[in-house]
Structure formats: structure tokens, C-alpha cells
Amino acid sequence: MSKLLAILLSTVITLQSVNINIADVLNIGELIEHAQEHKEEFGDNFFQFIAKHYGIEKALHAGHEDHQSSHENLPFQQNFQLSFVFVLDLNSTSFSYLKDFPLQNQQSLFFYNTPSSNVFVSGIFQPPRLA
């Protein structure tokens, strides 16, 4: 059960990382059905169908009003772009005050004492020995 859950979650994370929604996956049947309609009506193969709906011929094919309702239900129609730009500019002169900071001789505030008892003295915590 835990393996199935791990596979399911990794699949969901992978699909979301490439911006594929669950609604897009559910509309794959609509994509295949519409591609078959284009094959019957226009004689298009699958690559021509993809070019007409997602590629360079999309503007030319948008004029067909008879398929407008089925065009709205096709998957992968959303446009989403997200970019992050991270710039880190460290100027070496901005940290020059650290070099001139005067250090004074200060007494140590560290008072660590070695423990006087050892828990490993008893035989329970000893590593195994060769016979």
C-alpha cells in the first residue's frame, strides 16, 4: 500500500512539475476523439492535427467555428510561465569593515568538563569481540 501511495504521489508531483493538470489528463480522450474527426473530415494525420491546434497553424485553424465547442475542451490550452531570477552581487569593499575590527583578549566563557562516568563500562554497550 505504501509503495502504491509513493508511486501515486511521485506521478502527481512529476505531472505538476511539467505543468500538466489532472483536467488535462482527463481530457486526453477528447483530444483523441477530435483528432479522429480531423482525420475523417480533413484527412489530417496526428502531426498535422497537433500543428493546427497547438502549433504554427493554430491561427489559420481558429476560423473554423463548427469545431469551436470541441476546441475549448482540448487539453493543454492554458499558458503559464513562471521565472525566477536570483542575482547575488557581493562587492568586496562592502565587507572591508570586518578587517579593521579590533579584537581584544577576552577570557574564555567555555567551561566544558569531561564526564567522569562512562556508560560504556558495562558489558551491554560493548562492541562484539572475536572469539
C-alpha positions in Angstrom: 0.0 0.0 0.0 2.8 2.4 0.8 4.5 1.7 -2.5 1.3 2.4 -4.4 0.9 5.7 -2.5 4.6 6.6 -3.2 4.1 5.9 -6.9 0.9 7.9 -7.0 2.4 10.9 -5.2 5.6 10.9 -7.4 3.4 10.7 -10.5 1.3 13.7 -9.3 4.5 15.7 -8.5 6.1 14.9 -11.9 2.9 15.9 -13.8 2.6 19.2 -11.8 6.3 20.0 -12.4 5.8 20.0 -16.1 2.5 21.9 -15.7 0.1 19.1 -16.6 -3.1 19.3 -14.6 -5.5 16.4 -13.8 -8.1 18.1 -16.0 -5.6 17.8 -18.9 -5.1 14.1 -18.3 -8.9 13.6 -18.2 -9.3 15.4 -21.5 -6.9 13.2 -23.4 -10.0 11.2 -24.7 -11.4 14.4 -26.1 -8.0 15.1 -27.8 -8.1 11.6 -29.5 -11.7 11.9 -30.5 -11.1 15.3 -32.0 -8.1 14.0 -33.9 -10.2 11.2 -35.4 -12.7 13.8 -36.5 -10.0 15.8 -38.2 -8.7 12.6 -39.9 -12.2 11.8 -41.3 -13.1 15.4 -42.3 -9.8 16.9 -43.4 -7.5 13.9 -43.9 -5.1 15.2 -41.3 -2.6 12.9 -39.7 -1.8 13.3 -36.0 1.1 15.7 -36.5 -1.0 18.0 -38.8 -3.7 17.9 -36.1 -1.2 19.0 -33.4 0.1 21.7 -35.7 -3.4 23.0 -36.2 -4.3 23.1 -32.6 -1.1 23.7 -30.8 1.5 24.8 -33.4 2.1 27.2 -36.2 -1.3 26.6 -38.0 -3.4 27.5 -34.9 -4.2 31.0 -36.2 -5.4 29.6 -39.5 -7.5 26.9 -38.0 -9.1 29.2 -35.4 -11.5 30.4 -38.1 -13.5 27.1 -38.1 -16.5 27.8 -36.0 -18.1 24.4 -36.4 -15.5 22.8 -34.0 -15.3 25.7 -31.6 -17.0 23.9 -28.7 -14.7 20.9 -29.1 -11.7 23.2 -29.3 -12.4 24.6 -25.9 -12.4 21.1 -24.3 -8.9 20.1 -25.6 -6.2 19.6 -23.0 -3.0 21.7 -22.6 -4.6 25.0 -23.7 -3.5 27.1 -20.7 -0.5 29.3 -20.9 1.5 29.6 -17.7 5.0 31.0 -17.5 6.9 31.5 -14.3 10.5 32.5 -14.0 12.7 33.4 -11.1 15.9 35.5 -11.3 18.2 35.4 -8.4 21.2 37.8 -8.5 23.8 37.9 -5.8 26.2 40.7 -6.1 28.9 40.8 -3.4 31.2 43.7 -3.6 34.5 43.0 -1.7 34.7 46.6 -0.5 31.4 46.3 1.4 32.9 43.9 3.8 36.1 45.8 4.4 35.0 46.9 7.9 35.4 43.3 9.1 39.2 43.5 8.6 39.6 46.6 10.8 37.6 45.3 13.7 39.8 45.3 16.7 40.0 42.1 18.6 40.6 42.2 22.3 41.9 39.5 24.5 38.8 38.1 26.2 38.6 35.5 28.8 37.0 32.3 27.6 33.5 31.6 28.7 33.7 27.9 27.7 33.6 25.6 30.7 33.4 22.0 29.5 34.3 19.2 31.8 34.8 15.7 30.6 32.2 13.4 32.1 33.6 11.3 35.0 31.4 8.3 34.4 31.4 6.3 31.3 28.2 4.5 30.2 30.3 2.1 28.1 31.9 0.5 31.1 29.2 -2.1 31.5 29.2 -5.0 29.1 25.8 -4.2 27.5 27.2 -1.4 25.3 30.5 -3.1 24.3 31.0 -4.0 20.6 31.1 -7.7 19.7 34.5 -9.4 20.2 36.1 -12.0 18.1 36.1 -15.4 19.8 
